[in-house]
Amino acid sequence: MAQLLDFKCPSCGGAINFDSQIQKMKCPYCDTEFEMDAVKQYEEAIQNEHEQDDFTWNIKADSNWQEDELNNYAAYVCMSCGGQIVGDTTTSATSCPYCDNPVVIAGNIAGDMRPDYIIPFKLTKEQAKQGLRNHIKGKRLLPKQFKDENHIDKIRGMYVPFWLFDTKADANFRYKGTKTSTWSDSDYVYTKTSYYSILRSGNIAFNSVPVDASSKMPDDLMESIEPYNIAELTDFNAGFLAGYLADRYDVPADDCIERANHRVRQSTEDRFRSTVSGYKTVAQENSNIKLSDGKANYVLYPVWVLNTSWQGEQFTFAMNGQTGRFIGDLPLDRKAYWKWFGLIALIVAVLAYAAAWLFLR
């Protein structure tokens, strides 16, 4: 028996969602608003009741499924309409495909699967659509049909799991720098090169270094929509998930340490290198970085995601659900590309011919 949190409006019985604009739970039917503290109390009450049929879905597995399918997927029966949802075992929040009733799968946010913190959505679906419009605006080499037919209605809000790492870095660097001076007399030009050994040492504290904890989301895509404003991290509340998709982590913190260490070391090198100036050339000769006092917190970050295809190729767009930073590759209209390339080549050829004609006159 899988327990789900089904947030219902006590005024009209409708399903309530988290409203990113007012940062409260809101019923879309009667416009009643609820503070997040009240939702937290409701969640705690539900978790203390083990036999609340009104807020429970039954897991049903098709006997024809293969064993590996059963290990990765689970089927749930919607208690609002009786429809069936099939989701993978990492799904933490979803909605019924028949009645669109938003639910939170409590089992996937319990125990060590429960996030420590969350950054709630601040931007709406309409703002995400506008972000895509802005992203493709002015792209002359984008196929016109893609502009007219891109499926922006398929944008979905998703909470993506991250590990946030805290650590301290004690570092020592040695660089070789050069300075040159030049002078001349009536016979020669002289150049003097002076060499310097440059030492730097110190420590840096790193807070909340993010590493994507979902194998489904490309790491480079998630890093491209950073940074998030961690000052807006808030204690996790299941109510924030209502109305959005959410996955629990499937990449353990231990498997993310290498990536976190790489980001910390790279940032440390960049920071110390920025303190060396006034030289013509600088080369790093030696470095020693020791990390200590490491810990990790499990958080959910808001992301608007769009997956669409064009002529057999998949395109994924992502927007930071807090700041609005939008990232995604776009298809190339090859006919337009060669048209512009030919036009530019023609202009260059004409200018070159005119310059040559003027020079030879």
MARVEX-98025 format. One line per field, with one value per residue (C-alpha): x, y, z; residue number from 1; residue in three letters. Coordinates in steps of 0.02 Angstrom, whole numbers, plus 32768, in hexadecimal, padded with zeros to 4 digits. Example, Ala and Ser with C-alpha at 12.3 -4.5 7.8 and 13.67 -1.06 7.14 Angstrom:
# MARVEX-98025
px: 8267  82AC
py: 7F1F  7FCB
pz: 8186  8165
k: 1  2
r: ALA  SER
This chain:
# MARVEX-98025
px: 8000  804F  801D  7FFF  7FDF  7F47  7F2F  7E75  7E21  7DB6  7D41  7D12  7D70  7DD8  7E8F  7F01  7FAA  803F  8030  80DF  80A4  8059  80C8  8031  7FC0  7F27  7E88  7E6D  7DB1  7D7F  7E21  7E37  7EEB  7F4A  7FEB  8077  807D  7FCA  7FFA  808E  801A  7FA6  8036  806D  7FBD  7FAB  8051  8016  7F79  7FA5  7EF7  7EAF  7E58  7E2D  7EE4  7F29  7F48  7F58  7FEE  7FB9  8035  7FFF  8024  805F  80EE  819E  8200  8279  81E5  8199  823E  8240  8189  80F0  8038  7FC2  7F05  7EC4  7E47  7DF6  7DC3  7E00  7E7B  7F22  7FCC  806E  810C  81BD  81FA  8250  81B0  8188  80FD  808E  7FDB  7F52  7F51  7E93  7E58  7EFD  7EEF  7F9A  7FE2  8081  80C4  80EE  815A  81D8  81EF  81FB  8290  8337  82D7  828A  82E3  8332  8307  82AC  82A9  81F3  81C1  81BC  8197  80F8  80D9  80AA  8151  81A8  814D  8183  8235  8231  81EA  8276  82F4  82C3  82A3  831A  8366  8372  83B3  8327  82AD  820E  81A1  81F4  81C7  8112  80FD  816C  8105  8118  807A  80DD  8149  8140  8178  81EB  8246  82F2  8354  83FF  8484  84CC  857D  85D3  8690  872E  87C4  8875  88E3  8996  89CA  8A6D  8A70  8AFB  8AE4  8B44  8B5A  8BAE  8BF9  8C38  8CAE  8D1C  8DB3  8DF1  8E27  8DB7  8D0F  8D22  8CA3  8CB8  8C50  8C46  8C04  8BA5  8B6D  8AC0  8A78  89C3  8973  88D1  882A  877B  86D5  8659  85A0  8519  857D  84F4  8500  846E  842E  83BE  8400  8372  83AE  844E  84CD  8508  8455  8433  84D8  84B2  8418  8477  8489  83F7  83E3  8402  83C8  8318  8330  82A2  827C  822B  816E  8110  8090  8110  810A  804F  802E  80DF  8144  81CB  824C  82AD  8367  83A9  8460  849E  8507  85A1  8597  8590  8628  86A3  8641  8632  86ED  8712  86A6  86F4  87A6  8786  8738  87CA  8849  87EA  87DA  8892  88C9  8862  88D1  896B  8979  89FA  8A5D  8A6C  8A59  8A26  8A34  89FE  8A8F  8A49  89A9  896D  88B5  8875  87BB  8770  86CF  8664  85A9  8515  845E  83D4  836D  82F0  830A  827E  8296  8223  824B  8218  8242  8214  824F  8276  8295  82C0  8333  830C  831C  8316  82FC  8307  82DE  8310  8268  82AC  8314  82D3  837A  834F  83BF  83A9  83EF  838B  8380  83D7  837F  8406  83B7  83B7  8468  84AC  8447  8495  8540  8534  84F9  8589  8606  85C3  85D2  8685  86B2  866A  86C6  8769  8753  8730  87C8  8836  87F4  8817  88C5  88F4  88B5
py: 8000  80A4  813E  81DD  828C  82CD  8384  83AF  8456  844D  84D0  847E  83D8  8408  83DA  8468  8496  84FD  85AB  85ED  86A2  86B0  8628  85D4  8540  8575  8521  8544  852B  859C  8603  85D7  85F0  858B  85B3  8534  8518  84D6  8460  8421  83FB  839F  8337  8307  82D6  8269  8212  81E9  8196  80EF  80C1  815C  8115  81C4  81EA  8141  80F6  803C  7FFC  7F83  7F29  7EDA  7E21  7E25  7E9B  7E58  7E51  7EDC  7F4C  7F2E  7F5D  8007  8037  803F  8053  80BB  80CB  817E  818A  8222  81D4  811F  813A  80E3  8137  80DE  8130  80FB  80DA  8184  81E9  8254  82C2  82B1  82C6  8255  8254  8248  82C7  8325  830F  833C  82C1  82A7  81F6  81FA  815E  81B1  8247  81E7  81B8  81D7  81FE  8299  8338  83A9  8448  8487  8524  853C  856D  862B  8630  85F3  8587  8622  8670  85D1  85DA  868D  8658  85E1  8668  86DD  8652  8638  86F0  8739  8691  86A9  85FA  85A5  8546  85AC  8513  84ED  859C  8583  84D1  84BF  846E  84EB  84A9  840F  846F  841D  845B  83DE  83DA  8390  833F  8386  8368  8408  83F0  8459  844E  84AE  84B8  84D8  8500  8528  855E  8588  85E7  861E  86CF  8736  87EF  8839  88E1  891E  89A9  89D1  8A31  8A5E  89AC  8933  8915  88C7  885E  882F  87A3  8793  86F5  86F0  8666  8694  863F  8640  85E7  85F3  85A1  85B2  8577  8533  852D  84D4  8498  8446  839D  8355  82BA  827A  8206  8240  82F5  831F  836A  83EC  8428  8439  8494  850A  8552  8575  85D2  85C5  8641  85D0  865B  8624  856F  853F  84A6  841F  841A  839C  8421  8476  83DE  83E5  840F  83E7  834F  8318  828D  824C  8235  8198  81CB  81B9  8243  81D2  81C5  8282  82A8  829D  831E  8390  8383  83AD  844A  847F  8464  84BF  8553  8556  8559  85E3  864C  8642  8660  8700  8747  8741  87DA  8852  87CE  87B5  86F9  8689  85CC  855D  84EF  8496  848B  8434  8439  83DF  83D2  83BB  83C7  8387  836C  8362  8395  834F  83D7  83EE  8478  84BA  84A1  84BC  8436  8422  838D  839C  8351  8394  8325  8290  82F0  830F  83BD  83DF  848C  84B8  8555  857B  8581  8602  867B  865F  8632  85D4  8556  84E4  84B9  84E6  8494  84E2  850E  84D4  8529  85CE  85AD  8595  8629  869B  864D  866B  871E  8745  86F2  875B  87FC  87D0  87A8  884D  88B0  8854  8877  892F  893E  88EA  895B  89F7  89B9  8993  8A37
pz: 8000  7FC8  8029  7FC5  8002  7FA7  7FD5  7FD1  7FEF  808E  8043  7F9E  7F98  7F01  7EF0  7F27  7EDE  7F10  7EC2  7E99  7E8C  7F3B  7F87  7FD5  7FB3  7F50  7F16  7E5B  7E6F  7F00  7F0E  7FC6  7FFE  8081  80DE  80CC  8189  8183  80F6  815C  81EE  8177  8133  81E3  8212  8177  8198  8248  8204  81B7  817E  812A  8091  8050  8037  8002  7F57  7F3A  7EDA  7E53  7DE5  7D41  7D4C  7C97  7CBE  7CBF  7D61  7D2E  7D04  7DAF  7E00  7DAA  7D9C  7E0B  7DE0  7E4B  7E4A  7E59  7EE7  7E97  7DF1  7DF5  7D66  7D65  7D65  7D3C  7D7C  7DA0  7E4F  7E5E  7E44  7EDC  7E96  7DFD  7DC4  7D84  7CC4  7CC6  7D46  7D5F  7E1B  7E67  7EE5  7F47  7F5F  8017  8014  7FA0  8013  80B6  8121  80CB  802B  807A  803E  80BF  8060  7FC6  7F5C  7F2A  7E7A  7E65  7DA9  7D57  7CBF  7C5B  7C87  7C50  7BA9  7B95  7BBE  7B2B  7AB9  7AEE  7AD3  7A1C  79F8  7978  7948  788B  786B  78CB  785A  7846  7859  7900  793C  7906  7945  79DF  7A69  7AF6  7B4A  7B7B  7BF4  7C9F  7D49  7D9D  7E43  7E1E  7EAD  7ED7  7F5A  7FA4  7FE5  806A  8081  80A8  8034  8074  7FDE  7FAF  7F00  7EAC  7E08  7D94  7D53  7CD5  7CB6  7C1D  7BF5  7B4D  7B1A  7A84  7A4B  79A0  797D  79DC  7A2E  7ADA  7B39  7BEF  7C3A  7CF7  7D4B  7DEF  7E64  7EA7  7F40  7F79  800C  806C  808A  8041  8087  8008  802F  7FCB  7F34  7ECB  7E74  7E11  7E6C  7DDF  7D57  7CE6  7CDB  7C7B  7CF3  7C75  7C59  7D13  7D31  7CA1  7CF8  7D99  7E09  7E82  7F0F  7FA4  801A  7FE8  8020  8093  80FB  8092  8091  8025  7FF9  7F88  7F16  7EF5  7E3F  7E05  7DD4  7E4B  7E53  7EE7  7ED3  7E80  7E87  7F3C  7F8B  7F8C  7ECF  7EBF  7F2B  7E9A  7E37  7ECF  7EF1  7E3C  7E44  7EEA  7EAD  7E09  7E65  7EDF  7E51  7DF8  7E96  7EC4  7E0F  7E0D  7E97  7E28  7DB8  7D73  7D13  7C58  7C69  7CFA  7CFF  7D8F  7DC6  7E5E  7EC3  7F61  7F91  802B  804C  80F9  815E  80D0  80DF  8069  806E  8000  7FAA  7F1C  7E9C  7E2A  7D6E  7CDA  7C58  7BA2  7B36  7A7F  79DB  792F  7897  7903  797A  7A31  7A7E  7B38  7B83  7C3A  7C9D  7D4E  7DAA  7E24  7DBA  7D08  7CBA  7C19  7BBF  7B29  7A7E  79E3  7936  78A1  77FE  7787  76F1  774D  7789  76DA  769D  7720  7705  7649  7664  76DA  7665  75D5  763A  766D  75B8  757A  75FF  75D9  751F  7540  75B1  752F  74A4  7509  7536  7480  7439
k: 1  2  3  4  5  6  7  8  9  10  11  12  13  14  15  16  17  18  19  20  21  22  23  24  25  26  27  28  29  30  31  32  33  34  35  36  37  38  39  40  41  42  43  44  45  46  47  48  49  50  51  52  53  54  55  56  57  58  59  60  61  62  63  64  65  66  67  68  69  70  71  72  73  74  75  76  77  78  79  80  81  82  83  84  85  86  87  88  89  90  91  92  93  94  95  96  97  98  99  100  101  102  103  104  105  106  107  108  109  110  111  112  113  114  115  116  117  118  119  120  121  122  123  124  125  126  127  128  129  130  131  132  133  134  135  136  137  138  139  140  141  142  143  144  145  146  147  148  149  150  151  152  153  154  155  156  157  158  159  160  161  162  163  164  165  166  167  168  169  170  171  172  173  174  175  176  177  178  179  180  181  182  183  184  185  186  187  188  189  190  191  192  193  194  195  196  197  198  199  200  201  202  203  204  205  206  207  208  209  210  211  212  213  214  215  216  217  218  219  220  221  222  223  224  225  226  227  228  229  230  231  232  233  234  235  236  237  238  239  240  241  242  243  244  245  246  247  248  249  250  251  252  253  254  255  256  257  258  259  260  261  262  263  264  265  266  267  268  269  270  271  272  273  274  275  276  277  278  279  280  281  282  283  284  285  286  287  288  289  290  291  292  293  294  295  296  297  298  299  300  301  302  303  304  305  306  307  308  309  310  311  312  313  314  315  316  317  318  319  320  321  322  323  324  325  326  327  328  329  330  331  332  333  334  335  336  337  338  339  340  341  342  343  344  345  346  347  348  349  350  351  352  353  354  355  356  357  358  359  360  361
r: MET  ALA  GLN  LEU  LEU  ASP  PHE  LYS  CYS  PRO  SER  CYS  GLY  GLY  ALA  ILE  ASN  PHE  ASP  SER  GLN  ILE  GLN  LYS  MET  LYS  CYS  PRO  TYR  CYS  ASP  THR  GLU  PHE  GLU  MET  ASP  ALA  VAL  LYS  GLN  TYR  GLU  GLU  ALA  ILE  GLN  ASN  GLU  HIS  GLU  GLN  ASP  ASP  PHE  THR  TRP  ASN  ILE  LYS  ALA  ASP  SER  ASN  TRP  GLN  GLU  ASP  GLU  LEU  ASN  ASN  TYR  ALA  ALA  TYR  VAL  CYS  MET  SER  CYS  GLY  GLY  GLN  ILE  VAL  GLY  ASP  THR  THR  THR  SER  ALA  THR  SER  CYS  PRO  TYR  CYS  ASP  ASN  PRO  VAL  VAL  ILE  ALA  GLY  ASN  ILE  ALA  GLY  ASP  MET  ARG  PRO  ASP  TYR  ILE  ILE  PRO  PHE  LYS  LEU  THR  LYS  GLU  GLN  ALA  LYS  GLN  GLY  LEU  ARG  ASN  HIS  ILE  LYS  GLY  LYS  ARG  LEU  LEU  PRO  LYS  GLN  PHE  LYS  ASP  GLU  ASN  HIS  ILE  ASP  LYS  ILE  ARG  GLY  MET  TYR  VAL  PRO  PHE  TRP  LEU  PHE  ASP  THR  LYS  ALA  ASP  ALA  ASN  PHE  ARG  TYR  LYS  GLY  THR  LYS  THR  SER  THR  TRP  SER  ASP  SER  ASP  TYR  VAL  TYR  THR  LYS  THR  SER  TYR  TYR  SER  ILE  LEU  ARG  SER  GLY  ASN  ILE  ALA  PHE  ASN  SER  VAL  PRO  VAL  ASP  ALA  SER  SER  LYS  MET  PRO  ASP  ASP  LEU  MET  GLU  SER  ILE  GLU  PRO  TYR  ASN  ILE  ALA  GLU  LEU  THR  ASP  PHE  ASN  ALA  GLY  PHE  LEU  ALA  GLY  TYR  LEU  ALA  ASP  ARG  TYR  ASP  VAL  PRO  ALA  ASP  ASP  CYS  ILE  GLU  ARG  ALA  ASN  HIS  ARG  VAL  ARG  GLN  SER  THR  GLU  ASP  ARG  PHE  ARG  SER  THR  VAL  SER  GLY  TYR  LYS  THR  VAL  ALA  GLN  GLU  ASN  SER  ASN  ILE  LYS  LEU  SER  ASP  GLY  LYS  ALA  ASN  TYR  VAL  LEU  TYR  PRO  VAL  TRP  VAL  LEU  ASN  THR  SER  TRP  GLN  GLY  GLU  GLN  PHE  THR  PHE  ALA  MET  ASN  GLY  GLN  THR  GLY  ARG  PHE  ILE  GLY  ASP  LEU  PRO  LEU  ASP  ARG  LYS  ALA  TYR  TRP  LYS  TRP  PHE  GLY  LEU  ILE  ALA  LEU  ILE  VAL  ALA  VAL  LEU  ALA  TYR  ALA  ALA  ALA  TRP  LEU  PHE  LEU  ARG
